[in-house]
Amino acid sequence: MDTERASIALITGANRGIGYEIAGGLGRLGMTVVVGTRDLDQGKHAAARLCDDGIDAQAVQLDVTSGDDPAAAAAWIDAEYGRLDVLVNNAGISGARLGQLPGSVDLDSLRAVFATNVFGAVAVTEAILPLLRRSPRARIVNVTSGLGSMTRMTDPQDYFTGLQANLGYAPSKSALNHITVQYAKHLAPEAILVNAADPGPCATDFTKDLPGVTRTAADGARIVVHLATLEENGPTGGYFNETGPVPW
Ligand SMILES: NC(=O)c1ccc[n+]([C@@H]2O[C@H](COP(=O)([O-])OP(=O)(O)OC[C@H]3O[C@@H](n4cnc5c(N)ncnc54)[C@H](OP(=O)(O)O)[C@@H]3O)[C@@H](O)[C@H]2O)c1
């Protein structure tokens, strides 16, 4: 617990939804949390709510698709804390559904989804890595989705196979899964653990058009908090939801 108390965590897209609950979960373990947000006022509002709950929280400007924000956020964290222990790449968008349907593809729509869900996570990780390397037990968690599982998507018994085809969001999460594996491979010698977390369906703004989603954002945050606080001998390069490993 003393180690957790000293830890600093950055969560992207933490002003609302699952990201906000991840910040709350890590904060309640005693971590200092940095709320990455593309609208600094919203981030400050979220950080103030976390502080009201007794959590040490601050906000930083971080649009993951911005050419400048990742480096500027890293510089701010460096000046404020001198290192980072946990990075959670949570920011994500689903994008316009019609533009992701085979036969109706809008390439700009696909580019926007990949810019946030894939290249945004890579840009933030690259900018933050020097700070993580100063931590005695750095962890990276990429928030993916079960929809990124090619095994589930092609399993005739899985309800995913009955979903409308999608060339944007689902493949973006498959790409994020693979990027997780590549970072894990590269950072294993430095004992930086990198894993992909599938929060499962949660009732957030993200799913507001989907009926029957009863799990909360806090439910989805649990596996992320778990992977962000793994012990030294914990897994790396894995893909997990709250029940265990997810097939790739
Ligand atoms: N909800 C689910 O059922 C579900 C299931 C599986 C996976 N996920 C994944 O979980 C993550 C969080 O989803 P959620 O349900 O919490 O969604 P949400 O309520 O829509 O929140 C998304 C968050 O990402 C932020 N964001 C979007 N684009 C960004 C950018 N360019 N830079 C920085 N922040 C950005 C949003 O900021 P703004 O407030 O500025 O828009 C918001 O804070 C996503 O990666 C999503 O793919 C969700």
The ligand as a Gaussian input file, in Angstrom:
#p B3LYP/6-31G(d) Opt

LIG

0 1
 N      -18.643000       1.566000     -22.737000
 C      -18.419000       0.343000     -23.190000
 O      -19.343000      -0.502000     -23.219000
 C      -17.053000      -0.061000     -23.684000
 C      -16.852000      -1.408000     -24.000000
 C      -15.594000      -1.825000     -24.449000
 C      -14.568000      -0.893000     -24.541000
 N      -14.802000       0.416000     -24.229000
 C      -13.664000       1.348000     -24.333000
 O      -13.513000       2.033000     -23.108000
 C      -12.933000       3.323000     -23.332000
 C      -13.767000       4.367000     -22.625000
 O      -15.089000       4.303000     -23.137000
 P      -16.342000       4.962000     -22.382000
 O      -17.456000       3.988000     -22.456000
 O      -15.946000       5.521000     -21.082000
 O      -16.658000       6.132000     -23.437000
 P      -17.159000       7.643000     -23.212000
 O      -18.049000       7.733000     -22.040000
 O      -17.642000       8.056000     -24.555000
 O      -15.789000       8.413000     -22.850000
 C      -14.768000       8.482000     -23.804000
 C      -13.661000       9.333000     -23.236000
 O      -12.614000       9.395000     -24.224000
 C      -12.327000      10.758000     -24.436000
 N      -11.769000      11.012000     -25.740000
 C      -12.302000      10.760000     -26.963000
 N      -11.482000      11.200000     -27.922000
 C      -10.400000      11.744000     -27.285000
 C       -9.219000      12.371000     -27.719000
 N       -8.955000      12.564000     -29.020000
 N       -8.322000      12.768000     -26.785000
 C       -8.557000      12.594000     -25.479000
 N       -9.695000      12.052000     -25.002000
 C      -10.584000      11.624000     -25.898000
 C      -13.632000      11.497000     -24.211000
 O      -13.391000      12.877000     -24.030000
 P      -14.541000      13.986000     -24.325000
 O      -15.387000      14.069000     -23.089000
 O      -13.743000      15.226000     -24.583000
 O      -15.312000      13.522000     -25.503000
 C      -14.102000      10.770000     -22.951000
 O      -13.431000      11.269000     -21.834000
 C      -12.857000       3.493000     -24.850000
 O      -11.546000       3.201000     -25.298000
 C      -13.823000       2.443000     -25.379000
 O      -13.471000       1.990000     -26.672000
 C      -16.009000       0.862000     -23.799000

